[in-house]
């Protein structure tokens, strides 16, 4: 039973890293249009996510940014050796955000950030060749973060940050093995459902105006590791279509489970240059400590609360980097045009490539604009085409019930198209 269920722990990874393997960064229209740069850019309340220290540098007393995205994504799988293939059938994802800041004084500001950094739905055809790893997964998460921003040195240096409340849920289904069925031929499967999982973290940030002319800015933001703890009662695992046989690995029924998963710490540095009122250039470098995620352990509990099953799944992730570039051109007061590019390195190493999270290296190409309806209100729009590197990879950790290794390999092609719309308000 332990060996059959070992891959189930992977669903928790998806629940908090990103749906279906698409690590799409969608935390603001203006920033996304500029290649998801923003750590050293002072232009709106989107700083609440990218660099809270910069909120105090916004000219207006009240700043609000709100918006959302439509995510159209797919994964194509093929194994030419066995003549098998599959294509995901994923509904449109709709991550949203709300940022606000308020200047309490000339040197101190408060802020609030509410955003959905992870969340989408991925569904493979029923009983496809990898159904023993995943059939479907539906994820959602909301981050809520109160913030402060303090100008330590007038006009030159500020700091900021605040605590993070993370709220998440996941629904996951897969077949139990490659071929196990009940007496009627229905595939044996398991569904895991968990909701209302909450954990805490924090972020700290700083911003430096390098020159007196306010042309060069240097920014830094650190987001702490969050250890997600799933306790008994947070969710349930339901086993269905298990044959009534002493040889079956488990009986039909419902189990509580516990698990622990580290969300890696992230460091982001940024540099911006604004030579005049028409042009703005930005560069960000992000480093995620994915090596903290070397294994995920999950315990299924018996009715009396004792551990009925211990499942240990090595992941062996590596630290990964993202490099981002963006620029903005303002041909007139009412219009800002933006373009950008970023390269996102995968943390997945050879032998650990699973169809739940087909995270290979990707290139993101972005564009967008803002139309300033008035001095107070602007309409923001963005577009992203995310192309994942085609990869021949395998997942080697799955074991059949008798302990036989069952590697799952193939070629993966993934892509995502994102369109976003938002509003920026200042008073």
NUTOR-537770 format. One record per residue: residue in three letters; x, y, z of N, C-alpha, C in turn. Coordinates in steps of 0.05 Angstrom, whole numbers, padded with zeros to 5 digits, always signed. Layout:
N
ALAXYZXYZXYZ...
# end
This chain:
427
UNK+00017-00024+00000+00000+00000+00000+00017+00025+00000UNK+00038+00025+00016+00056+00048+00017+00068+00054-00010UNK+00076+00034-00025+00089+00038-00050+00069+00047-00071UNK+00045+00036-00070+00025+00044-00090+00018+00073-00087UNK+00018+00083-00062+00008+00110-00057+00030+00131-00057UNK+00055+00124-00061+00076+00143-00057+00074+00168-00074UNK+00063+00166-00098+00062+00189-00115+00040+00209-00107UNK+00022+00200-00089+00001+00218-00081+00011+00244-00068UNK+00034+00242-00056+00044+00266-00044+00050+00288-00063UNK+00052+00282-00089+00058+00303-00109+00036+00323-00111UNK+00011+00316-00105-00011+00334-00107-00007+00358-00089UNK+00006+00355-00066+00010+00377-00048+00030+00397-00060UNK+00048+00386-00075+00067+00404-00089+00051+00422-00108UNK+00034+00411-00123+00018+00427-00142+00001+00447-00128UNK-00009+00440-00104-00027+00458-00090-00015+00484-00082UNK+00012+00485-00080+00024+00509-00071+00046+00520-00089UNK+00054+00505-00110+00074+00517-00127+00061+00529-00152UNK+00046+00514-00167+00030+00526-00188+00015+00504-00203UNK-00009+00510-00212-00027+00491-00224-00015+00480-00250UNK-00015+00453-00253-00008+00441-00278+00021+00447-00287UNK+00037+00456-00270+00065+00462-00277+00069+00489-00289UNK+00049+00506-00292+00052+00532-00305+00058+00553-00283UNK+00084+00558-00281+00092+00578-00261+00090+00605-00274UNK+00066+00614-00280+00062+00640-00292+00060+00661-00271UNK+00077+00682-00274+00077+00704-00254+00056+00725-00263UNK+00035+00727-00246+00013+00745-00253+00005+00761-00229UNK+00021+00782-00223+00016+00798-00199+00012+00828-00205UNK+00005+00834-00230+00000+00862-00237+00002+00867-00267UNK-00015+00884-00278-00016+00889-00306+00009+00904-00316UNK+00016+00925-00301+00039+00941-00310+00065+00925-00308UNK+00068+00911-00286+00093+00895-00283+00095+00872-00303UNK+00072+00858-00307+00073+00836-00326+00080+00846-00354UNK+00068+00868-00363+00074+00879-00389+00103+00886-00393UNK+00117+00891-00371+00146+00897-00372+00162+00873-00363UNK+00154+00849-00371+00169+00825-00365+00168+00816-00336UNK+00147+00825-00322+00143+00819-00293+00165+00832-00276UNK+00176+00854-00286+00195+00870-00269+00179+00889-00252UNK+00191+00897-00230+00176+00916-00212+00189+00922-00186UNK+00211+00908-00180+00224+00912-00154+00237+00939-00151UNK+00244+00952-00173+00257+00978-00172+00241+00999-00188UNK+00215+00993-00192+00198+01011-00208+00177+01023-00191UNK+00175+01050-00190+00155+01064-00175+00134+01075-00194UNK+00111+01061-00197+00091+01070-00215+00062+01066-00206UNK+00058+01049-00186+00030+01044-00178+00030+01027-00152UNK+00006+01021-00142+00004+01004-00118+00013+00976-00122UNK+00020+00968-00147+00031+00941-00151+00057+00937-00135UNK+00069+00958-00126+00092+00956-00108+00086+00941-00083UNK+00060+00939-00076+00053+00924-00052+00062+00895-00054UNK+00063+00884-00078+00074+00857-00082+00103+00858-00088UNK+00112+00875-00106+00140+00873-00116+00160+00885-00097UNK+00153+00907-00084+00172+00920-00065+00157+00940-00047UNK+00146+00931-00025+00131+00948-00007+00147+00973+00002UNK+00173+00971+00002+00189+00995+00010+00185+01018-00008UNK+00176+01013-00033+00172+01035-00052+00146+01049-00049UNK+00127+01039-00033+00101+01051-00031+00103+01080-00021UNK+00122+01086-00004+00124+01113+00007+00133+01133-00015UNK+00144+01123-00037+00153+01141-00058+00132+01148-00079UNK+00108+01135-00077+00086+01143-00094+00077+01171-00088UNK+00071+01187-00108+00066+01215-00104+00039+01220-00090UNK+00019+01203-00095-00007+01208-00084-00011+01196-00056UNK-00030+01206-00042-00036+01197-00015-00049+01169-00015UNK-00067+01165-00034-00082+01139-00036-00076+01127-00064UNK-00069+01102-00064-00064+01088-00090-00077+01060-00089UNK-00091+01054-00110-00105+01028-00111-00101+01016-00139UNK-00094+00990-00140-00092+00975-00165-00108+00950-00162UNK-00125+00944-00182-00142+00920-00181-00143+00908-00209UNK-00144+00882-00211-00146+00870-00238-00146+00840-00237UNK-00147+00828-00261-00148+00799-00263-00138+00790-00291UNK-00135+00764-00294-00124+00753-00318-00140+00729-00327UNK-00139+00724-00353-00150+00699-00364-00126+00682-00374UNK-00123+00658-00363-00100+00641-00369-00110+00617-00387UNK-00099+00616-00411-00106+00594-00430-00080+00577-00433UNK-00080+00553-00422-00056+00537-00421-00062+00508-00429UNK-00040+00495-00438-00043+00467-00446-00017+00452-00443UNK-00019+00426-00440+00004+00408-00440-00001+00386-00460UNK+00018+00381-00478+00016+00358-00497+00037+00338-00489UNK+00028+00312-00486+00047+00291-00479+00046+00270-00501UNK+00071+00258-00507+00072+00237-00527+00095+00218-00520UNK+00090+00193-00524+00110+00172-00522+00110+00156-00548UNK+00130+00162-00565+00131+00149-00592+00137+00119-00590UNK+00151+00111-00569+00158+00082-00566+00133+00065-00563UNK+00113+00075-00547+00089+00060-00542+00065+00071-00558UNK+00069+00092-00573+00047+00103-00589+00025+00116-00573UNK+00032+00127-00550+00012+00140-00533+00015+00170-00533UNK-00007+00184-00529-00006+00213-00528-00030+00223-00512UNK-00029+00248-00504-00051+00260-00489-00048+00290-00490UNK-00071+00304-00488-00072+00333-00488-00090+00342-00465UNK-00081+00361-00449-00097+00370-00426-00121+00385-00436UNK-00142+00384-00420-00167+00398-00426-00173+00417-00403UNK-00160+00440-00402-00160+00457-00379-00178+00481-00382UNK-00197+00486-00364-00213+00510-00365-00195+00535-00361UNK-00206+00558-00368-00192+00583-00365-00187+00589-00336UNK-00161+00595-00329-00155+00603-00302-00159+00633-00299UNK-00167+00642-00275-00174+00671-00271-00161+00682-00245UNK-00135+00684-00244-00122+00696-00220-00129+00726-00219UNK-00131+00737-00195-00138+00765-00190-00119+00777-00170UNK-00120+00804-00167-00104+00818-00147-00118+00844-00139UNK-00111+00853-00115-00120+00879-00105-00097+00890-00087UNK-00088+00914-00094-00067+00927-00078-00076+00955-00071UNK-00068+00964-00047-00075+00991-00038-00053+01001-00020UNK-00049+01027-00021-00030+01040-00002-00041+01067+00006UNK-00033+01076+00030-00043+01102+00041-00020+01114+00056UNK-00014+01139+00050+00007+01154+00063-00003+01165+00090UNK+00007+01155+00111+00000+01165+00138+00014+01191+00143UNK+00039+01193+00133+00055+01218+00136+00074+01219+00112UNK+00091+01239+00111+00110+01241+00089+00131+01219+00090UNK+00134+01206+00113+00155+01186+00115+00144+01157+00120UNK+00118+01155+00123+00107+01128+00130+00081+01123+00115UNK+00079+01099+00104+00055+01091+00090+00047+01062+00098UNK+00021+01057+00096+00010+01030+00101-00001+01019+00075UNK-00002+00993+00073-00012+00980+00049-00025+00954+00054UNK-00038+00943+00034-00051+00917+00034-00048+00904+00007UNK-00041+00878+00007-00039+00863-00017-00056+00838-00015UNK-00073+00833-00034-00089+00809-00036-00086+00798-00065UNK-00076+00774-00068-00070+00764-00094-00071+00733-00095UNK-00073+00723-00119-00075+00694-00123-00050+00684-00138UNK-00028+00679-00125-00004+00672-00139-00004+00644-00151UNK-00020+00626-00140-00022+00599-00150-00051+00591-00153UNK-00059+00580-00176-00086+00571-00178-00095+00567-00207UNK-00104+00543-00214-00114+00537-00240-00126+00509-00240UNK-00134+00499-00263-00145+00473-00265-00132+00458-00289UNK-00124+00434-00285-00113+00417-00306-00127+00390-00307UNK-00135+00382-00330-00150+00357-00333-00141+00341-00357UNK-00131+00317-00353-00123+00299-00374-00147+00282-00382UNK-00147+00270-00406-00168+00251-00414-00169+00228-00394UNK-00193+00218-00388-00196+00196-00369-00181+00172-00379UNK-00167+00159-00361-00153+00134-00366-00131+00137-00387UNK-00119+00160-00390-00096+00163-00407-00073+00147-00396UNK-00051+00146-00411-00029+00128-00403-00016+00136-00377UNK-00019+00161-00369-00007+00170-00344-00028+00174-00322UNK-00051+00161-00324-00073+00165-00305-00066+00154-00277UNK-00046+00136-00275-00037+00127-00249-00021+00149-00234UNK-00014+00171-00248-00001+00193-00236-00020+00217-00232UNK-00037+00222-00251-00056+00244-00248-00078+00241-00269UNK-00103+00246-00261-00125+00250-00280-00133+00279-00281UNK-00136+00291-00257-00144+00319-00256-00134+00332-00230UNK-00131+00358-00231-00123+00373-00207-00135+00401-00209UNK-00147+00410-00188-00159+00436-00186-00148+00450-00162UNK-00136+00474-00166-00121+00487-00145-00131+00516-00142UNK-00129+00526-00118-00134+00555-00113-00119+00564-00089UNK-00111+00589-00089-00097+00600-00065-00101+00630-00065UNK-00101+00641-00041-00103+00670-00037-00082+00678-00016UNK-00067+00699-00023-00048+00710-00004-00059+00737+00006UNK-00058+00742+00031-00066+00767+00043-00043+00778+00059UNK-00035+00803+00054-00011+00814+00066-00015+00844+00074UNK-00016+00850+00100-00015+00878+00109+00014+00887+00107UNK+00018+00913+00101+00045+00923+00095+00051+00950+00108UNK+00077+00956+00110+00086+00983+00118+00108+00991+00099UNK+00112+01017+00096+00134+01029+00081+00144+01053+00095UNK+00170+01054+00101+00182+01075+00117+00206+01087+00103UNK+00206+01113+00099+00228+01127+00087+00249+01133+00108UNK+00270+01118+00109+00291+01121+00130+00308+01145+00124UNK+00317+01149+00099+00333+01172+00092+00317+01187+00070UNK+00311+01212+00076+00293+01227+00058+00302+01228+00029UNK+00284+01219+00012+00290+01220-00017+00309+01199-00027UNK+00320+01182-00009+00342+01164-00018+00336+01135-00011UNK+00328+01129+00014+00328+01101+00023+00303+01095+00039UNK+00290+01072+00033+00266+01064+00048+00265+01034+00052UNK+00250+01025+00071+00246+00997+00077+00216+00991+00079UNK+00209+00965+00077+00181+00958+00080+00178+00928+00082UNK+00153+00919+00085+00147+00891+00087+00122+00886+00104UNK+00119+00860+00112+00096+00853+00128+00091+00823+00128UNK+00073+00814+00146+00067+00786+00147+00049+00776+00124UNK+00051+00750+00118+00035+00738+00096+00017+00717+00108UNK-00009+00718+00101-00028+00696+00107-00034+00682+00081UNK-00027+00657+00080-00032+00641+00055-00056+00622+00061UNK-00075+00622+00042-00099+00605+00045-00101+00589+00019UNK-00103+00562+00021-00103+00546-00003-00122+00522-00002UNK-00128+00511-00025-00144+00487-00027-00136+00471-00052UNK-00142+00445-00052-00135+00428-00074-00154+00405-00077UNK-00161+00397-00102-00176+00373-00107-00160+00358-00129UNK-00154+00332-00123-00136+00317-00140-00147+00289-00144UNK-00145+00279-00169-00154+00251-00174-00134+00237-00191UNK-00129+00212-00185-00113+00195-00202-00121+00166-00199UNK-00115+00149-00218-00119+00120-00215-00098+00108-00197UNK-00106+00087-00183-00088+00076-00162-00064+00063-00173UNK-00067+00048-00195-00045+00034-00208-00049+00036-00239UNK-00032+00023-00254-00034+00023-00283-00058+00007-00292UNK-00067-00014-00278-00087-00032-00289-00107-00042-00268UNK-00107-00034-00243-00125-00045-00223-00153-00035-00228UNK-00173-00054-00228-00201-00047-00232-00218-00063-00212UNK-00244-00055-00209-00262-00070-00193-00275-00092-00211UNK-00294-00107-00201-00306-00129-00216-00320-00121-00241UNK-00329-00095-00242-00343-00085-00265-00324-00071-00286UNK-00298-00072-00280-00279-00060-00299-00274-00031-00295UNK-00284-00019-00273-00279+00009-00267-00251+00012-00255UNK-00236+00032-00264-00209+00036-00254-00209+00044-00225UNK-00193+00031-00209-00190+00039-00181-00176+00066-00179UNK-00187+00084-00163-00176+00111-00162-00178+00123-00135UNK-00165+00145-00131-00166+00159-00106-00169+00189-00111UNK-00185+00202-00095-00189+00231-00097-00182+00243-00070UNK-00164+00263-00071-00156+00277-00047-00167+00306-00048UNK-00180+00314-00026-00192+00340-00025-00184+00354+00001UNK-00174+00378-00001-00166+00393+00023-00173+00423+00018UNK-00183+00436+00038-00191+00464+00035-00186+00479+00061UNK-00182+00505+00059-00179+00522+00083-00153+00519+00097UNK-00132+00510+00083-00106+00507+00095-00093+00534+00097UNK-00084+00542+00121-00072+00568+00125-00045+00566+00138UNK-00026+00582+00129+00001+00584+00140+00010+00613+00138UNK+00032+00619+00152+00042+00647+00153+00071+00649+00144UNK+00077+00671+00133+00104+00678+00125+00108+00708+00128UNK+00128+00719+00115+00133+00748+00116+00150+00756+00092UNK+00151+00782+00087+00169+00793+00067+00182+00818+00079UNK+00207+00823+00070+00221+00848+00076+00233+00859+00051UNK+00234+00886+00049+00244+00898+00024+00258+00924+00029UNK+00272+00934+00009+00286+00959+00011+00288+00972-00017UNK+00289+00998-00017+00293+01013-00043+00312+01036-00039UNK+00330+01039-00058+00350+01060-00057+00349+01077-00083UNK+00346+01103-00079+00349+01122-00102+00379+01127-00104UNK+00391+01117-00126+00420+01118-00128+00431+01146-00132UNK+00417+01162-00149+00426+01189-00155+00406+01210-00146UNK+00415+01234-00144+00398+01256-00135+00377+01264-00156UNK+00380+01256-00180+00362+01263-00202+00339+01243-00204UNK+00339+01223-00188+00317+01203-00187+00315+01187-00213UNK+00338+01183-00226+00338+01167-00251+00344+01138-00246UNK+00361+01131-00228+00369+01104-00222+00357+01095-00195UNK+00345+01072-00195+00334+01060-00170+00343+01031-00168UNK+00349+01024-00143+00357+00996-00137+00337+00985-00116UNK+00326+00961-00122+00306+00950-00104+00313+00921-00095UNK+00302+00913-00072+00307+00887-00062+00282+00877-00047UNK+00274+00852-00051+00252+00841-00037+00257+00812-00030UNK+00252+00805-00005+00255+00777+00005+00229+00767+00015UNK+00221+00743+00005+00196+00730+00014+00204+00704+00028UNK+00196+00701+00052+00206+00679+00069+00195+00652+00060UNK+00208+00631+00069+00198+00604+00065+00173+00600+00082UNK+00153+00587+00071+00129+00580+00086+00126+00550+00087UNK+00125+00539+00111+00122+00510+00114+00092+00503+00116UNK+00082+00491+00096+00053+00484+00095+00049+00458+00111UNK+00032+00460+00131+00026+00437+00148-00004+00429+00144UNK-00008+00405+00133-00035+00394+00130-00040+00376+00154UNK-00059+00383+00170-00066+00368+00194-00090+00350+00189UNK-00095+00331+00207-00118+00313+00206-00143+00331+00207UNK-00161+00326+00189-00186+00342+00188-00185+00364+00167UNK-00161+00371+00157-00159+00391+00137-00169+00381+00110UNK-00169+00355+00106-00178+00343+00081-00182+00314+00084UNK-00189+00301+00063-00194+00272+00063-00185+00259+00037UNK-00178+00234+00039-00171+00217+00016-00192+00196+00013UNK-00205+00195-00010-00227+00176-00016-00218+00156-00037UNK-00218+00130-00030-00211+00109-00048-00236+00096-00059UNK-00237+00092-00086-00261+00082-00098-00254+00061-00119UNK-00273+00043-00125-00271+00022-00145-00248+00002-00139UNK-00243-00002-00113-00223-00021-00105-00236-00049-00105UNK-00223-00069-00117-00235-00096-00117-00236-00108-00089UNK-00257-00123-00084-00261-00136-00058-00244-00161-00058UNK-00218-00158-00052-00200-00180-00054-00178-00176-00033UNK-00168-00198-00021-00146-00195-00002-00120-00186-00016UNK-00119-00188-00042-00096-00180-00057-00096-00150-00064UNK-00119-00137-00060-00121-00108-00065-00104-00093-00046UNK-00091-00072-00054-00072-00057-00037-00087-00042-00015UNK-00113-00036-00018-00128-00021+00002-00157-00025-00003UNK-00174-00020+00017-00203-00023+00013-00215+00004+00007UNK-00239+00004-00004-00254+00029-00009-00258+00043+00018UNK-00257+00069+00018-00261+00083+00043-00248+00111+00043UNK-00251+00124+00066-00241+00152+00069-00220+00153+00091UNK-00199+00167+00087-00177+00170+00106-00170+00199+00111UNK-00164+00206+00136-00151+00231+00141-00121+00229+00134UNK-00108+00251+00130-00079+00250+00125-00066+00275+00136UNK-00039+00273+00140-00023+00295+00148+00001+00297+00130UNK+00011+00321+00127+00034+00325+00109+00048+00352+00116UNK+00072+00354+00107+00088+00379+00111+00103+00385+00085UNK+00102+00410+00076+00115+00418+00051+00127+00446+00054UNK+00153+00449+00048+00165+00476+00048+00160+00490+00023UNK+00151+00515+00025+00150+00533+00002+00176+00550+00003UNK+00192+00550-00018+00219+00561-00016+00219+00591-00013UNK+00240+00600+00001+00245+00628+00003+00253+00639-00024UNK+00247+00665-00029+00254+00678-00055+00268+00704-00050UNK+00289+00709-00065+00303+00735-00064+00301+00748-00092UNK+00294+00773-00092+00292+00788-00117+00306+00814-00115UNK+00324+00819-00135+00338+00845-00137+00329+00858-00163UNK+00327+00885-00162+00319+00899-00186+00333+00925-00190UNK+00336+00933-00215+00349+00959-00222+00332+00972-00244UNK+00326+00998-00241+00311+01013-00261+00326+01038-00268UNK+00321+01047-00293+00334+01071-00303+00313+01087-00319UNK+00309+01112-00311+00289+01130-00324+00304+01155-00334UNK+00314+01155-00359+00330+01177-00369+00313+01203-00372UNK+00287+01200-00378+00270+01223-00381+00241+01214-00376UNK+00222+01232-00381+00194+01226-00375+00182+01206-00395UNK+00195+01201-00417+00183+01183-00437+00193+01154-00434UNK+00216+01150-00424+00228+01123-00424+00233+01112-00396UNK+00229+01086-00393+00236+01072-00368+00245+01044-00374UNK+00268+01036-00363+00280+01010-00367+00282+00996-00340UNK+00277+00969-00340+00279+00955-00314+00290+00927-00318UNK+00304+00918-00298+00316+00891-00297+00312+00879-00269UNK+00302+00854-00268+00299+00840-00243+00312+00813-00244UNK+00324+00804-00221+00335+00777-00219+00323+00764-00194UNK+00310+00741-00199+00296+00726-00177+00311+00700-00172UNK+00315+00693-00147+00328+00668-00139+00311+00654-00119UNK+00302+00630-00126+00284+00615-00108+00299+00591-00097UNK+00298+00588-00070+00313+00566-00056+00297+00540-00057UNK+00293+00529-00081+00278+00505-00085+00292+00480-00073UNK+00318+00482-00067+00332+00459-00055+00322+00452-00028UNK+00306+00470-00015+00293+00463+00010+00273+00441+00007UNK+00264+00436-00018+00244+00416-00024+00258+00391-00034UNK+00268+00374-00015+00282+00350-00023+00264+00325-00020UNK+00243+00327-00004+00225+00304+00000+00199+00313+00013UNK+00178+00299+00007+00152+00305+00018+00141+00280+00031UNK+00135+00281+00056+00125+00258+00071+00096+00262+00078UNK+00080+00240+00074+00052+00241+00079+00043+00217+00095UNK+00027+00221+00116+00016+00200+00132-00014+00197+00129UNK-00024+00174+00122-00052+00168+00122-00059+00156+00149UNK-00081+00166+00161-00088+00159+00188-00111+00139+00190UNK-00109+00120+00208-00130+00101+00214-00152+00115+00230UNK-00174+00101+00234-00197+00113+00248-00190+00122+00277UNK-00171+00108+00289-00163+00115+00317-00141+00137+00318UNK-00134+00148+00294-00114+00169+00293-00086+00159+00290UNK-00081+00133+00292-00054+00123+00288-00046+00124+00258UNK-00021+00122+00253-00011+00123+00225-00015+00096+00212UNK-00033+00095+00193-00039+00070+00179-00019+00067+00155UNK-00009+00089+00146+00009+00088+00122+00028+00112+00123UNK+00053+00107+00119+00073+00128+00116+00084+00128+00087UNK+00081+00150+00074+00091+00152+00046+00113+00173+00045UNK+00136+00165+00035+00159+00183+00032+00166+00186+00003UNK+00167+00210-00007+00171+00215-00035+00194+00234-00039UNK+00218+00225-00048+00240+00244-00054+00234+00261-00078UNK+00242+00287-00077+00238+00305-00099+00264+00317-00110UNK+00283+00323-00092+00310+00330-00101+00310+00354-00120UNK+00294+00375-00113+00293+00399-00129+00320+00414-00126UNK+00325+00432-00145+00349+00449-00144+00340+00478-00143UNK+00357+00495-00132+00351+00524-00133+00349+00533-00162UNK+00332+00553-00166+00327+00562-00194+00325+00593-00195UNK+00331+00604-00219+00332+00633-00223+00313+00641-00245UNK+00304+00666-00243+00288+00678-00264+00301+00706-00270UNK+00305+00711-00296+00317+00736-00305+00296+00751-00321UNK+00291+00777-00314+00269+00792-00326+00279+00819-00337UNK+00268+00827-00360+00275+00852-00372+00248+00866-00381UNK+00247+00892-00379+00224+00907-00388+00230+00936-00394UNK+00213+00948-00411+00216+00977-00416+00188+00989-00421UNK+00187+01015-00416+00162+01030-00420+00168+01055-00436UNK+00149+01061-00454+00152+01085-00470+00125+01100-00469UNK+00127+01126-00462+00103+01143-00459+00103+01164-00481UNK+00090+01159-00504+00090+01179-00525+00073+01203-00520UNK+00054+01201-00501+00036+01223-00493+00027+01219-00465UNK+00016+01240-00453+00007+01239-00425-00013+01217-00419UNK-00030+01211-00439-00051+01192-00434-00044+01163-00441UNK-00020+01158-00451-00014+01131-00460+00014+01122-00452UNK+00016+01098-00440+00041+01085-00434+00042+01058-00447UNK+00063+01053-00463+00067+01028-00477+00089+01012-00464UNK+00085+00985-00462+00105+00968-00448+00110+00942-00463UNK+00135+00933-00461+00143+00906-00471+00163+00894-00452UNK+00166+00868-00453+00185+00855-00435+00190+00826-00442UNK+00209+00814-00428+00217+00786-00432+00228+00775-00406UNK+00222+00749-00401+00236+00736-00378+00242+00707-00385UNK+00263+00697-00372+00270+00669-00374+00267+00657-00346UNK+00251+00635-00345+00246+00622-00319+00258+00594-00320UNK+00277+00590-00302+00292+00564-00300+00276+00544-00283UNK+00274+00520-00293+00259+00499-00278+00275+00489-00255UNK+00263+00483-00232+00277+00471-00209+00277+00440-00210UNK+00263+00428-00230+00260+00399-00231+00285+00387-00243UNK+00295+00366-00231+00318+00352-00240+00310+00326-00254UNK+00329+00314-00269+00324+00289-00284+00314+00267-00265UNK+00293+00253-00276+00282+00231-00261+00259+00239-00243UNK+00253+00265-00241+00232+00275-00223+00211+00291-00238UNK+00208+00286-00264+00190+00302-00281+00163+00289-00282UNK+00143+00300-00268+00117+00288-00265+00096+00304-00281UNK+00076+00291-00292+00056+00305-00308+00038+00324-00291UNK+00038+00321-00264+00024+00340-00248+00037+00367-00249UNK+00063+00368-00251+00078+00393-00252+00100+00391-00273UNK+00093+00392-00299+00113+00390-00320+00129+00417-00322UNK+00146+00422-00303+00160+00448-00301+00187+00447-00315UNK+00187+00453-00341+00212+00456-00355+00218+00486-00359UNK+00242+00491-00368+00250+00519-00373+00231+00533-00392UNK+00226+00559-00388+00207+00573-00404+00216+00602-00410UNK+00206+00612-00433+00211+00639-00442+00184+00654-00442UNK+00183+00677-00429+00159+00693-00428+00162+00719-00444UNK+00144+00724-00463+00144+00748-00480+00119+00764-00473UNK+00123+00790-00465+00101+00806-00454+00098+00832-00468UNK+00074+00843-00466+00068+00870-00477+00044+00881-00462UNK+00039+00907-00465+00016+00918-00452+00016+00948-00454UNK-00004+00960-00441-00007+00989-00442-00024+00999-00419UNK-00023+01025-00414-00041+01039-00396-00052+01063-00410UNK-00079+01066-00408-00092+01090-00419-00102+01106-00395UNK-00091+01130-00393-00098+01147-00370-00124+01162-00376UNK-00146+01152-00366-00172+01164-00370-00173+01192-00359UNK-00161+01196-00336-00159+01222-00323-00134+01222-00306UNK-00129+01244-00291-00106+01245-00273-00108+01224-00250UNK-00133+01215-00245-00137+01197-00223-00140+01167-00231UNK-00150+01163-00255-00157+01135-00263-00143+01127-00289UNK-00133+01102-00289-00120+01091-00313-00131+01062-00318UNK-00133+01055-00343-00140+01027-00351-00114+01014-00359UNK-00108+00991-00347-00083+00976-00352-00089+00950-00366UNK-00073+00942-00385-00077+00917-00399-00050+00904-00404UNK-00049+00877-00405-00024+00863-00409-00030+00838-00425UNK-00009+00827-00437-00010+00802-00452+00016+00787-00448UNK+00014+00761-00445+00037+00744-00441+00035+00719-00458UNK+00056+00712-00473+00059+00686-00486+00082+00672-00472UNK+00075+00649-00460+00095+00634-00445+00101+00608-00459UNK+00125+00604-00469+00133+00580-00484+00152+00564-00467UNK+00144+00539-00460+00161+00521-00446+00178+00505-00465UNK+00202+00500-00457+00221+00484-00473+00210+00456-00476UNK+00209+00446-00501+00201+00418-00505+00222+00400-00492UNK+00213+00380-00478+00232+00364-00462+00224+00334-00463UNK+00244+00317-00465+00241+00289-00462+00250+00282-00434UNK+00231+00273-00418+00236+00270-00389+00220+00247-00378UNK+00227+00239-00353+00214+00217-00340+00209+00222-00311UNK+00190+00208-00300+00185+00207-00271+00191+00178-00262UNK+00212+00174-00246+00222+00148-00240+00215+00138-00212UNK+00201+00154-00196+00197+00147-00168+00172+00130-00163UNK+00155+00127-00183+00130+00111-00178+00136+00081-00177UNK+00125+00068-00157+00128+00039-00153+00101+00026-00153UNK+00099+00003-00167+00074-00012-00166+00071-00025-00138UNK+00048-00037-00133+00042-00048-00106+00062-00070-00098UNK+00074-00084-00117+00093-00105-00110+00122-00094-00108UNK+00125-00068-00110+00151-00056-00108+00166-00052-00134UNK+00153-00060-00156+00166-00058-00182+00168-00029-00191UNK+00191-00019-00198+00193+00009-00209+00177+00011-00234UNK+00163+00034-00237+00147+00039-00261+00152+00067-00272UNK+00175+00071-00285+00181+00098-00295+00160+00106-00316UNK+00155+00132-00317+00136+00143-00336+00150+00164-00352UNK+00155+00160-00378+00171+00178-00394+00156+00187-00419UNK+00166+00208-00431+00154+00218-00455+00164+00246-00462UNK+00153+00257-00483+00159+00284-00492+00136+00303-00484UNK+00143+00325-00472+00124+00345-00462+00127+00371-00478UNK+00104+00381-00488+00104+00408-00500+00083+00424-00484UNK+00091+00447-00474+00073+00463-00457+00074+00492-00466UNK+00051+00506-00464+00050+00535-00470+00027+00547-00455UNK+00028+00573-00452+00006+00588-00440+00003+00615-00452UNK-00021+00624-00456-00027+00651-00465-00044+00665-00444UNK-00036+00689-00437-00050+00703-00415-00057+00731-00425UNK-00082+00739-00419-00091+00766-00424-00101+00778-00398UNK-00094+00803-00392-00101+00815-00367-00113+00843-00370UNK-00130+00851-00351-00142+00877-00351-00145+00887-00323UNK-00139+00913-00318-00140+00923-00291-00145+00953-00291UNK-00148+00964-00266-00152+00992-00262-00132+01002-00241UNK-00121+01026-00246-00105+01040-00226-00118+01066-00218UNK-00119+01071-00192-00132+01095-00182-00114+01109-00162UNK-00113+01135-00163-00096+01150-00144-00111+01176-00137UNK-00107+01184-00112-00121+01208-00102-00103+01223-00083
# end
